[in-house]
């Protein structure tokens, strides 16, 4: 395990930093990933070096996505709890946006939300979802076309 840590920690921490856009959170995520690796030591020992590296990156990405989902659910609950009077129109507008986005295929919904509502770049999304940035931009363009069609027909 020490060898795996020495070989991959710095690179994995940089990857995690890109996901979070924060070096401290990235290092924490890399540490959490290696804690998981310790829990699955036997499984990792049976893998090739390339498979071990892939396992680390997949685990880091999944931990990041799990936390992102938890945070989104928490924020949504907070928003519902504290939604006050005078904010009803904003709540309706957000509901309309959500309903409109539900008309997109799930992958496009995720990319669209992360790009335009969370502020991720096409490059970051490409790294996150293991696809070229150009493919992300193409999918986002198609999503915008579908949304325009929904809005204007």
C-alpha positions in Angstrom: 0.0 0.0 0.0 2.9 2.3 0.7 4.2 1.9 -2.8 0.8 2.6 -4.3 0.5 5.8 -2.1 4.0 6.9 -3.1 3.3 6.4 -6.8 -0.1 8.0 -7.1 -0.9 10.3 -4.2 0.5 13.6 -5.7 -1.2 12.9 -9.1 -4.5 11.9 -7.5 -4.4 15.0 -5.2 -4.0 17.2 -8.3 -7.0 15.4 -10.0 -9.1 15.9 -6.8 -8.0 19.6 -6.7 -9.4 20.1 -10.2 -12.7 18.5 -9.1 -13.1 20.7 -6.1 -11.2 23.8 -7.4 -9.6 23.8 -4.0 -6.3 22.3 -3.1 -7.2 21.6 0.6 -10.4 19.8 -0.3 -8.6 18.0 -3.1 -5.9 16.7 -0.7 -8.6 15.6 1.7 -10.4 13.7 -1.0 -7.2 12.0 -2.1 -6.6 10.9 1.6 -10.2 9.6 1.8 -9.6 7.6 -1.4 -6.5 6.0 0.1 -8.4 5.2 3.2 -10.9 3.3 1.0 -7.9 1.6 -0.7 -6.7 0.4 2.7 -10.2 -1.1 3.3 -10.0 -2.9 0.0 -6.3 -3.9 0.2 -6.9 -7.6 -0.9 -9.0 -6.5 -3.9 -6.3 -4.0 -5.0 -3.5 -6.5 -4.5 -5.1 -8.7 -7.1 -5.2 -5.9 -9.7 -2.5 -4.9 -12.2 -0.8 -1.5 -11.6 -3.0 0.1 -14.4 -6.1 -1.3 -12.8 -5.0 -0.1 -9.4 -4.6 3.4 -10.7 -8.0 3.3 -12.4 -9.6 2.0 -9.2 -8.1 5.0 -7.3 -9.4 7.5 -9.8 -12.8 5.9 -10.1 -13.1 5.8 -6.3 -12.1 9.5 -6.0 -14.6 10.5 -8.6 -17.4 8.5 -7.0 -16.6 10.0 -3.5 -16.7 13.5 -5.1 -20.0 12.8 -6.8 -21.5 11.3 -3.6 -20.5 14.4 -1.7 -21.8 16.7 -4.4 -25.2 14.9 -4.4 -25.4 15.1 -0.6 -24.6 18.8 -0.6 -27.1 19.4 -3.4 -29.8 17.6 -1.4 -28.9 19.6 1.8 -29.0 22.9 -0.1 -32.3 22.0 -1.6 -33.8 21.2 1.8 -32.4 24.4 3.3 -33.8 26.4 0.3 -37.3 24.8 0.9 -37.0 25.5 4.7 -36.1 29.1 4.4 -38.1 30.0 1.3 -39.9 33.0 2.5 -42.7 35.2 1.2 -41.8 37.4 -1.7 -39.5 34.6 -3.0 -42.4 32.6 -4.4 -41.7 33.9 -8.0 -38.1 32.8 -7.7 -39.2 29.4 -6.5 -41.6 29.1 -9.4 -38.9 30.1 -11.8 -36.6 27.5 -10.4 -39.3 24.9 -10.6 -39.9 25.8 -14.3 -36.2 25.5 -15.0 -36.1 22.1 -13.3 -39.2 20.9 -15.3 -37.6 22.1 -18.5 -34.3 20.3 -17.8 -36.2 17.1 -17.1 -37.0 17.0 -20.8 -33.3 16.4 -21.5 -31.7 12.9 -21.4 -30.1 12.3 -18.0 -26.5 12.7 -19.2 -27.3 16.0 -20.9 -29.2 17.2 -17.7 -26.1 16.4 -15.6 -23.7 18.2 -18.0 -26.0 21.2 -18.4 -26.5 21.6 -14.6 -22.8 21.3 -13.8 -21.8 23.6 -16.7 -24.4 26.4 -16.5 -25.6 26.2 -12.9 -22.5 25.0 -11.1 -19.9 26.8 -13.3 -17.7 23.9 -14.3 -15.8 24.3 -17.6 -16.0 21.9 -20.5 -12.5 20.8 -19.8 -13.3 20.0 -16.1 -16.4 18.1 -17.1 -14.4 16.1 -19.7 -11.9 15.1 -17.0 -14.7 14.3 -14.6 -16.6 12.1 -17.1 -13.7 10.7 -19.0 -14.5 12.3 -22.3 -12.8 14.9 -24.5 -13.8 18.6 -23.8 -15.0 18.8 -27.4 -17.5 16.0 -26.8 -18.8 17.8 -23.7 -19.2 21.0 -25.8 -21.0 19.1 -28.5 -23.4 17.5 -25.9 -24.0 20.9 -24.3 -24.8 22.4 -27.7 -27.2 19.6 -28.4 -28.8 20.2 -25.0 -29.2 23.9 -25.7 -30.8 23.1 -29.1 -33.3 20.7 -27.4 -34.2 23.3 -24.8 -34.7 26.0 -27.4 -37.0 23.7 -29.3 -39.0 23.0 -26.1 -39.2 26.7 -25.3 -40.2 28.0 -28.7 -42.6 25.2 -29.9 
